[in-house]
């Protein structure tokens, strides 16, 4: 009996299905072999002994002294970088769409320059600048340098995300806004940006996840006390349990980023449902408020 063809793809026949099952089994066996090799290697190195994992379950001091303070620093640095980079990236992205050549050129230069430099180099330059030209305490200088590097790099990347999201909208949106008398700033604020946010949200969230992970660079090079930097003192004080420390830190990073992406998915769904339910209709009163003063004539003698 022949399989019914579909519009999107050809349904595999019996031989293709057997081949797919075989490749799937081989792939699963390969994954199982790799997992078995990793576990066996860790066991040979005595990295799976309970004594190396017990402090994370039985000793509250490892959390109070190392993990929780480092987690707080990671969250603070990432949150500050997000709060500053998001509006700055939106401003740069909108500036790149400006009709004024000077504004467009300046924004493009800033974006291309900082996007081309690795974020670690930006952090190192920022740390040296704060040390040389500013009276910043050595205790907080690593935090300042990490946040500065993250903001400069990620704002440049987010600017391109914003620019691409706005350009992806149909040109009729701008034409319709001009037809009802909106100025350029009003068109961008009330028409283009709200509609492009939903399309940009997945890319924005991906970049925010990058911000969270890149905080680890500050611990590696600047002595910033974030999650990854807590591994060395923990391992030194709890019996060289490096694998256990790295595993706990990796799980915490996964939880942080999973919470961020889950919230973003919920927000994206809410925005999409709101657009379907409201229809984004602009009323006559709103049009009158948005239009430039003097465009609407006052009541005539016949209408009084």
Number of C-alpha atoms within 10 A of each C-alpha: 3 7 10 7 10 8 6 6 7 10 14 13 11 11 8 11 12 12 13 13 11 12 12 12 12 12 12 12 12 12 12 12 12 12 12 12 12 12 14 14 13 14 12 10 10 13 19 17 13 9 12 19 18 12 18 15 9 9 10 10 12 16 16 11 13 18 25 16 16 23 20 14 18 26 17 17 25 23 16 16 25 22 11 17 26 20 14 19 25 20 17 27 27 20 21 24 17 15 10 10 12 12 16 17 15 13 22 19 13 14 24 14 13 19 19 11 13 11 22 22 11 21 27 19 15 20 22 14 12 18 15 10 8 10 9 14 11 12 10 10 21 25 25 22 26 28 26 24 27 29 28 24 25 27 29 27 22 28 27 22 21 27 21 15 21 23 13 13 15 10 10 9 14 16 12 13 19 15 9 14 16 22 14 13 9 15 19 17 12 13 17 20 18 13 20 18 16 18 19 20 18 15 14 19 18 14 18 23 20 15 23 22 18 19 28 20 18 27 21 14 13 19 14 27 23 27 27 24 22 22 22 14 14 22 17 11 10 16 11 15 22 17 16 21 23 18 13 16 20 14 12 15 19 14 12 17 20 13 12 16 17 12 13 17 15 10 14 18 13 13 16 13 11 12 13 10 9 8 8 11 7 9 8 10 8 10 14 15 10 16 16 12 9 7 9 9 7 8 8 7 6 5 6 5
